[in-house]
Amino acid sequence: MPIFAVHYTYSEATVPGRDTHRPEHRGWLADQLAAGALLTSGPYPDGSGALILFQAEDAAALQTLLAADPFAKERLIDDVRVVEWLPVLGAFAS
């Protein structure tokens, strides 16, 4: 199954909303982990965004999944960059 690197970009303007909705966002991420879609996730230390690795059937399925993220529903993500990724060595290589 393809792996996708999802880069979220945040701004200072969304900090209050992200603080409010972080528990729901992390609950959604935990649900994706339990379902096998999420491989790993975490914010960038400078607060500028986050990196999330997902497995999905295809880009369309991933877009549907990302639309359900509480941060997306609340419009707290300034930009989303999605790139299919092919790990060759390491923990995520098949």
N, C-alpha and C positions, 0 to 999 in steps of 0.2 A: 504494500500500500504506500502511495507517495507520502513523503514528509514535506511539510511546508513550514518555513520560517516566517513568522508574523511579527512585524515590528510596529508597535504602537508608538505614536508621538504624542506627548502631552505638553500643555502650556501651563503657565502660572494661573491663568484664568480659570482652569478646571480643577485646581487643587481642592477648593471647598466641596465641590460635587463628588470628586473622587474619594475624599475622606468620608463623606456621607454614605456613598454606595460601595465602598471597598468590601464590606462583609458579604454583600450579595455577589459582587464580582468574584471574590475568592471562593464563595460557595459554588458558583457556576463553574469555575476552573476545577474545583474538587470533583464536581459531577462529571466533567469531561475526562478527568484522570481515571475515575472509577469506570467509565465507559470505554476506556482504552483509546480515546481520541487525543488526549493531551499527553505529550511526552515529558515536557518540563516547561516551566515559566518563571519569570522573575523580572522585577523592575531594574532599570539602569540606576546605579547609585547616585547619579546626578539629578534624578527626578525627571529627566527628559522623555522618558518612555519606558517601554518594556519589550522583552523578547519572549515569544511563546512558540514552542515547537508542537505542531499538531500532525497527526496522521489523518488523512481523509481520502475518500475514494477519488475525488478530483477537486479542482478549484471551485466548481459550482457548489459542491457539498460543503466545502470549507466556508464559502461566503454565507451560506445559510446558517451554519454553526456560529460564525462570528456575529451575525446579526442578532443572535440571542444573548450576547454578552450584555449584562446590565450597564457596563460603561458605554457600550454602543447605543443601547436604547436611550440612555440619558444624554447622549451626544457629548461625552466627556473625552473622546479621543479626537485629537486634531488631525491626525493622518494615520492611515494604515498602509503598510507596504507588505505585500505577500509575495514570497518567492519560493517556488518549489526547490527543494534541497535534496541532494543525493550524497549522503554520507558514505565515505569509502572506508575509513578506518575509525575505530573507537566505539564508544558505547552505543551509538545509534546505527552503526553499519550492520547490514544483514549478512 
